[in-house]
């Protein structure tokens, strides 16, 4: 019995130590992501003053050590222009308010909040918009047939004819990063031009073709003649094997910083985003993703998968 008891105690200790190690890794990765977002912002704003930087999800990064009890991280807050997150009040069905809502109550006084909701029942679309409108959050709602952000809604919630010069002024936005429904780049551009959204969130590429500065210039004006913002999507927490930067010999663990499959997305892999080789992909040189976005004339960048700092080690 003593042997069994000793083995059991060792097992408990091992589990405890593993858990502590995982938490330490997550906290260290959170600090790395805070720094990464700051570096991206500094690089972009030095090249183009007023360039907008919006991280999606991972709003805990707005706090020191990614913990709300430690107070707001002022350096991180200074680096970004707004917060974006998915599924705050809805995820197919109405959600109970979680801790993110409490974080936003503290953060919304400083930065614009953008929320993308997903509803299963189209009857819930109006309620999802209203819930966000009550908080003064700009909102985009999609339903089952638009799960992958591939459709332009037929109407614009909170449509207006205001000129939009900065993120704080937006009342609505379009989230369209999957162009599979469009047979050509020009068809996509024409569809986007023919809308009155205050902000267009789109991809830098149509299939494998990079959009041009002339393309983006066409999108800066709403159908009603007012000015708007055009923002480019960029994934900084996971590598996508269909992107221009992906090398033919890359695969899971090769290079070593390609660490983990992204569950639900067969073409994506979580990366050790603090690795210099990955940073060189994202910013800092003429071939970097961010430099291409800036050179193409976008008003800002939308940073996806900043929460990778957590999922990189979850369940490991």
ABEGO torsion letter per residue (X at the ends): XAAAAAAAAAAAAAAAAAAAAAAAAAAAAAAAAAAAAAAAAAAAAAABBGBBBBBBEGAAAABBGGBAAAEBBAAAAAABABBBBBGAABBGBBBBBBAAAAAAAAAAAABBBBBBBBBABAAAAAAAAAAAAAAGBBBBBBBAAAAAGABBBABBBGBBABBBABAAABABBBBBABAAABABAAAAAAAAAABABABBBBBABBEABBBBAAAAAAAABBAAGBBBBBBBBBBAABBBAABAABBAABBBGOBAABABBBBGBAABBBBBAABAAAAAAABGBAABAAAAAAAAGBABBBBBGAAAAAAAABGX
